[in-house]
């Protein structure tokens, strides 16, 4: 479960950074 949660946060972070620029 922890791995899935971390993976989601990682993807959300990258998506946010990509959308910002």
Biopython code that builds the backbone (N, CA, C, O; Angstrom):
import numpy as np
from Bio.PDB.StructureBuilder import StructureBuilder

atoms = [
    (1, "UNK", "N", (0.839, -1.206, 0.000)),
    (1, "UNK", "CA", (0.000, 0.000, 0.000)),
    (1, "UNK", "C", (0.873, 1.254, 0.000)),
    (1, "UNK", "O", (0.620, 2.201, -0.744)),
    (2, "UNK", "N", (1.887, 1.243, 0.833)),
    (2, "UNK", "CA", (2.747, 2.427, 0.938)),
    (2, "UNK", "C", (3.369, 2.767, -0.411)),
    (2, "UNK", "O", (3.456, 3.935, -0.790)),
    (3, "UNK", "N", (3.801, 1.731, -1.132)),
    (3, "UNK", "CA", (4.446, 1.988, -2.425)),
    (3, "UNK", "C", (3.471, 2.667, -3.381)),
    (3, "UNK", "O", (3.844, 3.608, -4.082)),
    (4, "UNK", "N", (2.227, 2.199, -3.414)),
    (4, "UNK", "CA", (1.240, 2.801, -4.311)),
    (4, "UNK", "C", (1.000, 4.256, -3.933)),
    (4, "UNK", "O", (0.885, 5.120, -4.802)),
    (5, "UNK", "N", (0.925, 4.522, -2.630)),
    (5, "UNK", "CA", (0.683, 5.888, -2.164)),
    (5, "UNK", "C", (1.829, 6.805, -2.577)),
    (5, "UNK", "O", (1.599, 7.905, -3.079)),
    (6, "UNK", "N", (3.067, 6.352, -2.364)),
    (6, "UNK", "CA", (4.233, 7.151, -2.739)),
    (6, "UNK", "C", (4.272, 7.352, -4.242)),
    (6, "UNK", "O", (4.581, 8.442, -4.723)),
    (7, "UNK", "N", (3.957, 6.298, -4.981)),
    (7, "UNK", "CA", (3.963, 6.401, -6.447)),
    (7, "UNK", "C", (2.955, 7.449, -6.892)),
    (7, "UNK", "O", (3.237, 8.233, -7.799)),
    (8, "UNK", "N", (1.791, 7.472, -6.269)),
    (8, "UNK", "CA", (0.770, 8.459, -6.646)),
    (8, "UNK", "C", (1.258, 9.873, -6.362)),
    (8, "UNK", "O", (1.108, 10.762, -7.201)),
    (9, "UNK", "N", (1.837, 10.086, -5.192)),
    (9, "UNK", "CA", (2.340, 11.414, -4.854)),
    (9, "UNK", "C", (3.410, 11.837, -5.844)),
    (9, "UNK", "O", (3.454, 12.994, -6.261)),
    (10, "UNK", "N", (4.278, 10.898, -6.224)),
    (10, "UNK", "CA", (5.354, 11.201, -7.171)),
    (10, "UNK", "C", (4.771, 11.613, -8.513)),
    (10, "UNK", "O", (5.210, 12.598, -9.107)),
    (11, "UNK", "N", (3.788, 10.866, -8.992)),
    (11, "UNK", "CA", (3.163, 11.185, -10.284)),
    (11, "UNK", "C", (2.462, 12.536, -10.203)),
    (11, "UNK", "O", (2.577, 13.352, -11.118)),
    (12, "UNK", "N", (1.741, 12.774, -9.120)),
    (12, "UNK", "CA", (1.035, 14.047, -8.976)),
    (12, "UNK", "C", (2.023, 15.204, -8.964)),
    (12, "UNK", "O", (1.752, 16.256, -9.542)),
    (13, "UNK", "N", (3.157, 15.020, -8.314)),
    (13, "UNK", "CA", (4.163, 16.076, -8.227)),
    (13, "UNK", "C", (4.716, 16.390, -9.618)),
    (13, "UNK", "O", (4.840, 17.555, -9.995)),
    (14, "UNK", "N", (5.041, 15.356, -10.365)),
    (14, "UNK", "CA", (5.590, 15.561, -11.710)),
    (14, "UNK", "C", (4.542, 16.227, -12.600)),
    (14, "UNK", "O", (4.850, 17.157, -13.345)),
    (15, "UNK", "N", (3.308, 15.745, -12.517)),
    (15, "UNK", "CA", (2.238, 16.316, -13.336)),
    (15, "UNK", "C", (2.074, 17.801, -13.008)),
    (15, "UNK", "O", (1.916, 18.625, -13.909)),
    (16, "UNK", "N", (2.112, 18.136, -11.728)),
    (16, "UNK", "CA", (1.964, 19.525, -11.310)),
    (16, "UNK", "C", (3.093, 20.381, -11.881)),
    (16, "UNK", "O", (2.853, 21.473, -12.395)),
    (17, "UNK", "N", (4.326, 19.876, -11.788)),
    (17, "UNK", "CA", (5.470, 20.622, -12.299)),
    (17, "UNK", "C", (5.354, 20.799, -13.810)),
    (17, "UNK", "O", (5.657, 21.869, -14.338)),
    (18, "UNK", "N", (4.917, 19.752, -14.503)),
    (18, "UNK", "CA", (4.789, 19.823, -15.967)),
    (18, "UNK", "C", (3.723, 20.839, -16.350)),
    (18, "UNK", "O", (3.918, 21.615, -17.287)),
    (19, "UNK", "N", (2.594, 20.846, -15.637)),
    (19, "UNK", "CA", (1.514, 21.763, -15.968)),
    (19, "UNK", "C", (1.882, 23.205, -15.631)),
    (19, "UNK", "O", (1.433, 24.138, -16.296)),
    (20, "UNK", "N", (2.701, 23.380, -14.595)),
    (20, "UNK", "CA", (3.076, 24.740, -14.185)),
    (20, "UNK", "C", (3.851, 25.445, -15.280)),
    (20, "UNK", "O", (3.613, 26.620, -15.561)),
    (21, "UNK", "N", (4.796, 24.717, -15.908)),
    (21, "UNK", "CA", (5.623, 25.336, -16.947)),
    (21, "UNK", "C", (4.953, 25.275, -18.309)),
    (21, "UNK", "O", (5.515, 25.752, -19.295)),
]
sb = StructureBuilder()
sb.init_structure("model")
sb.init_model(0)
sb.init_chain("A")
sb.init_seg("    ")
for serial, (resi, resn, name, xyz) in enumerate(atoms, 1):
    if name == "N":
        sb.init_residue(resn, " ", resi, " ")
    sb.init_atom(name, np.array(xyz, "f"), 0.0, 1.0, " ", f" {name:<3s}", serial, name[0])
structure = sb.get_structure()
